Amino acid sequence: MKSRSFIVLAAALASSLTLSFGAASVANAADGSSIVVGADTTFPPFEMETNGEVTGFDIDMVKAIAEAENMTVTLKTLPFNGIIPSLQAGSIDAAVAGITIKTSRMENVDFSNAYYKSGLSVLVKKDSDVKGFDDLKGHVVATKKATSSVDYLTEHGFPADHIKQFQDIDAAYQALETGGADAVVFDNPVNINFKTAHDDVKTVGPLLTGEYYGIAISKKKPDLAAKIDDGLAKIKKSGEYKKLFEKYFGGDMSGAVEGVESPKSVAISG
């Protein structure tokens, strides 16, 4: 998903919501049996919050991994651009948010093996004449702030005043629906999720990138990456991983990662 700016207002972090699963608490996270996991809940179907409940592919996955490794999870919600600083500060141990494995991020955090293969796509209204990315020049494009989609647009010559950046991807989709933007460029599974629920939009052209999501892990927890990788392998073997695709993608396994894809082998530059 998602170069991102890693500067976040202290007020935004202070207002983040903490939810506990099982008997976990922030106080005992240091003993290794309990981990604090950060999540940005504005990235459906990977993370979302409905009626006060945080759900999604990533949430169910990290809970299943933790259970497989005899760990409990405390979930802390926060803005996406607060995730890396929080991992560096040690206020969270790991994070799920459809986080693209990137070389620049690997300088600041560790990553699990890849668990989802994604890419950017172009979403437009059904009556749009745009047939692909090359047709977007001169148009206003909406996306989520501090994500790899912003990097892509900037690298391909889009001026800042033609890129509308929003804290929440739903606001970007709203801009498209109301005529405030001509297209949304964002992670394909999220665009597909929106398209499924709205029959007035369509995706056009091929995927713009190939990128992999990983669980970001604090470098202050050198043993945690191995445990998470072990848990990920276990839920793949048990079938729990496949069940997540059935639950959240209607059985579409196109984003599934077969075998082991290490962070170094799939990291994109930037």
QUITAMO-V943875 format. One record per backbone hydrogen bond with DSSP energy under -0.5 kcal/mol. CO is the residue of the C=O (numbers start at 1). NH is the residue of the N-H. Records with the same first field share a line. If there is no record, write none. Layout:
# QUITAMO-V943875
CO=NH / NH
This chain:
# QUITAMO-V943875
1=148
6=8
9=12 / 13
10=14
11=15
13=16
17=77
19=75
21=24
25=28
26=29
28=31
29=32
33=72
35=37 / 74
36=38 / 93 / 94
37=76
38=96
39=41 / 78
41=49
42=169
43=46 / 47
45=57
46=58 / 59
47=43
48=55
50=53
53=50 / 55
55=48
56=60
57=61
58=62
59=63
60=64
61=65
62=66
63=67
64=68
65=69
66=71
67=70
72=35
73=21 / 75
74=37
75=19
76=39
79=82
80=83 / 84
82=86
83=87
84=88
85=89
86=90 / 91 / 92
93=218
94=38
95=216
96=40
98=100
99=214
100=102
101=268
102=106
103=107
104=107
105=108 / 109
110=217
115=257
116=118 / 213
118=211
119=188
120=208 / 209
121=123 / 186
122=204
123=184
124=202
125=128
132=135
133=136
134=137
136=139
139=141
140=182 / 183
141=164
142=185
143=166
144=147
147=150 / 151
148=152
149=153
150=154
151=155
152=156
153=158
154=157
159=162
160=163
162=141 / 164
163=165
164=143
166=145
168=171 / 172
169=173
170=174
171=175
172=176
173=177
174=178
175=179 / 180 / 181
176=179
183=142
184=123 / 186
186=121
187=190 / 191
188=192
189=193
190=194
191=195
192=196
193=197
194=197 / 198
195=198
198=201
200=126
202=124
204=122
211=118
212=101
213=115 / 116
214=216
215=112
216=95
217=110
218=221
221=224 / 225
223=227
224=228
225=229
226=230
227=231
228=232
229=233
230=234
231=235
232=236
233=237
234=238
235=239 / 240 / 241
239=243
240=244
241=245
242=245 / 246
243=247
244=248
245=249 / 251
246=250
249=252
251=253
253=256
255=117
256=258
259=261
260=262
261=114
262=266
263=266 / 267
268=103
